[in-house]
Amino acid sequence: MALVRKQLKSSSIEHDLPLVIIGEALKSSKNILQHYSENELQCFEDFTNDDLTRQFVDLNCDGYVLINFDNERYHGAVEFERTEKASQRYEQLVIDYYISSNVDVVLYFSKTNSIINEIKHYEELHYKGHEPKFYFHKLESEQSMIDGVTFQNRNGHELEF
């Protein structure tokens, strides 16, 4: 893989350190076939040049996972938000992920329920008739993921890793 020198967007240890633990927890699941961090996506030219992963690069997601459930493969984005941002940002995030043809699912980690509720609101507002793309995990502590991670979408359907 060719390395492209880019200035990374994140410079917050409070954001990046939990992502390392999240990545390790996901990689330990038998359902995760591949995991790439945001830094890998942004720095390796192969991801930018590939039709599939280019959308993940353009979305600046916190990670990419290839998921296997019931012998079906799904391409997922990993997102982690520890502090609340402007409401419009969540609305645009939801729209961007739904119009992305290569993103099947978004595994969304959040430290607060208010962020999860905000995204659910925009998902329901704009994509009520669609199968939910966002699956949420409220991150109480990174150590709680050692035994597995459970996500739930806006309709209450769960994914367990």
Secondary structure, 3 states (H helix, E strand, C coil): CCECCCCCCCCCHHHHHHHHHHHHHHHCCCCEEEEEEHHHHHHEHHHHHCHHHHHHHHCCCCEEEEEEECCEEEEEEEEEECCCCCHHHHHHHHHHHHHCCCCCEEEEEECCHHHHHHHHHHHHHHHCCCCCCEEEEECCCHHHHCCCCEEECCCCCEEEC
